[in-house]
Amino acid sequence: MRWSIVILGAFVLAACDGRPPLPGSPSSVPPANPTDTGSGVASPSVNVSLEVNGVVACGATIIANLKLGHDLTCPAGGLVIGADGIRLDLNGYTVTGSGTGSGISIIGRRNVSVFGGTVRNFAAGMLIMNSTGVLVKGNRLLENTDGVDCQAGCVENTIKENELRDNQARGVMLRGGSIKNVVKENILIGNRVGVLLFGAVGTTVKENVMSESVLAGIRINVLATNNLVMENAVSSNPAGIEVLVTPTGSARGNSVVENRLSTNTCGLKGPTSGNTIRENVFQGTGADSCA
């Protein structure tokens, strides 16, 4: 295999001219299922390349800190984080996809931060898997299938101060095997579901503003437990917070506390037995609670 290293100012990128990626780089990404299932987006594109003139191209693996200098329009995946401790500053630019792949892929990494730009029209705007200490902050995640897809091994990461809008399935998806993550201070508007705690354990969803979801601001699936949903402002949704009913039952062991639920058709939907529900405020709802 023939590799080249291109040094651009303060950062370094690896390229392989269409050949297989560096050891440990993931493989291709199919589209995510837009329904509320546990199936996930697979690994990102193997196409690790740079443009001829040295400008970062779609599929590049980032192995040192990067401040993006231009927009990217990608036929498949966007950028792949290829080392621990990376700071990816999107610098106000937009990474646009074609409805497949992941805009930013973070797999098997520690202490990565991605901030300051827009990621739109991918299967997953940001994919986090088998990673810890990741910070996703101050981004706009628009018109993806999932804005942020937190998959198995997504542990102790923070998603904060982002705008997640018009994502076809979920603004933030926390799948089975995602543990002790924090989703806070985000704005979520017009997503099918704002935040889905599908199989999340020990996650905090706090101080977010959610509105105009197609189905619900927050959904808690049967597999989710020991999660804290607190101090969110959830308005103008068919269901503000919904505890899903499945053939195997519904979620238990979660806390829904001090949320403000206003102008929802139903403020709190589904069975709440086995969960802690207290000090929530309901304003202008069609019904404060419903089956």
Buried (B, 14 or more C-beta within 10 A) or exposed (E): EEEEEEEBEEBBBBBBEEEEBBEEBBEBBEBBBBEBEBEBBBBBBBBBBBEEEEEBBBBBBBBBBBBBEEEBEBEBBBBBBBBBEBBBBBEEBBBBBEEBBBBBBBBBBBEBBBBBBBBBBBBBBBBBBBBBBBBBBBBBBBBBBBBBBBBBBBBBBBBBBBBBBBBBBBBBBBBBBBBBBBBBBBBBBBBBBBBBBBBBBBBBBBBBBBBBBBBBBBBBBBBBBBBBBBBBBBBBBBBBBBBBBEEEEBBBEBBBBBBBBBBBBBBBBBBBEEBEBEEBEBEEBEEBBBE
